[in-house]
Amino acid sequence: MLKIKEKYPIVMEAFDDPLVKRANKEFKRFKSNRKMQEIERRHHLFMVGYHEDLTASGAEGETRGETRGIVKGIAEGETRGRVKGILDILSDKFGQIPQHIVDSLNQQTDLAVLKSLLIQAARCTSLDEFAAGL
C-alpha cells in the first residue's frame, strides 16, 4: 500500500503549508473552546428539561419550533465563525479587505463552501486571486 504522501503529494503539500496549518489550528481552537462547549452543554440540558415540561403540557409543536430556531442560530454562529476566520487570514496577509469581498463572504451560508474558501484564503498570494474564487 502506498503511503499517503506518495499517493497524494499535492494534498499533503497543501497541508504542510504554514498558512493552512494556522487556519486548521484556529478552527480547532474555535471548536475546542471550553466556553463554547459549556454553552452547548447547558443548552442541551435546558432543552431536555424544557422539552419534558412542554411535552407534559401538550406544547410539543412550540418546542419543535423553538428547537428549529436554536439549531438555525447555532448554524449561523458557525457560519459567522468561519467567515471571521477567512477575514482574519486575509487581513493578516494583505491588510484591509475590500468591502465587496467582505459582503460576498457574509452572504455565503454553505459551510462546505466556507471551508473551501478558508483553505483558499490560506493559499492565495493576492486578494485578486482569492476574489476570483468567490
N, C-alpha and C positions, 0 to 999 in steps of 0.2 A: 504494500500500500504506500502510495506517495505521501510524503509529508505535506502538511498544509502549505508551507512556504514554497515548496516545489510545484504543487498543484495549482495554487492561486497566488502567484507572485505579485500581481497588481493589487489585489485586495490586501495582502499583507503589507505591501509598501505603503498603502494608504493608512493603515492602522499604525504604522511606525512614524507617520508624520506628527511632529510635535503639536501642531495645532489641533489635529484630530484627537490626540491623546488628551489635550487640555479640554476640548469640548466634551469628550466622554467623561472625564473626571468631574467637570461641572455638572453634567446631567446626573451622574451617580450621587454627587453631593446633594443635589436638589431632592432626589428621590429618597436618600437616606437621612434626610434632615429629621432629627428627633422631634422637633416641634410639629412637623407635618405628620409624622407617624402618630403622635399623641392626639392631634386633631382628628385624624382618621379613626383612631381607636374610640375616642369619645363620641364621635359621630355615629359609629356603628352601635355602641351601647345605647345611645339616645334613641336611634331609630328602632332598635329591637324593642325597647321598652315602650316607645311611642306607638309602634305597630300593635303591640299587645293591648295597650289601652284603647286604641281606636277600633281594633277588631272586636273587643268586648262591647264597645258602644255601638257597633254597626257602621262605623265610618271608614270602611276599607277603601272606597273609591277616593276619598280625600287623601288617605295615606299613599295610595299609588301615585296620585298627582304630585304630592309633596316629594315623594321619593324620586320621581322623574325630574323634578326641579333641582333636587340636590345633585343627582347624577349629572345633569346638564351643567350645573355650577362647577363641579369637580372637573369635568372635561374642559370647560372654558378656562379654568385655572391652569390646567396642564398645558393647554394651547398657549396661554399668555406666557407661561414659564419658558416654553420652547422659543417663542418669538423673542423674549428677552435675552435668552442665551445667544441666539443668532445676532441680535443687535449688539450685544456686548462684544462678541468676537469681531464683528465688522468695525465697530467704533474703536476697538483696541488696535486693529490692524491699519485702518485707514482714516481715523479721525471722525469728523462729522459725517453723518449719513444723510443723503438726500431724502427729502420728505416723501417722494414717490416710492422709494424703496421701503420706507417705514410703513407707508399706507398699504402697499402691496402685501407686506408681511402680516400686518394687522388684520387684513381681510381673509387670510388663509386660515382654514379651520381643520384641514385634514392633517392629523398627527403624523402619518407616514410621509406626507409631502414635507412637513416641517422638519422631520428627522433628516430627510434627504438634503434640505436646504441648510441644515446645521452643518452637515459634513461638507457641503459645497462652500459654505462660508469659511470653514477652516482651510480648505484647499485653494480657494481662489487667490489670484495675485492682484486683482483690482476690483473696484466696485462695479465697473462696467462689465467685467466677466461675471460677477455674481448676478447683476441685474439681467443679463442675457438669459440666465437660467430660471428666472422667475416666471 
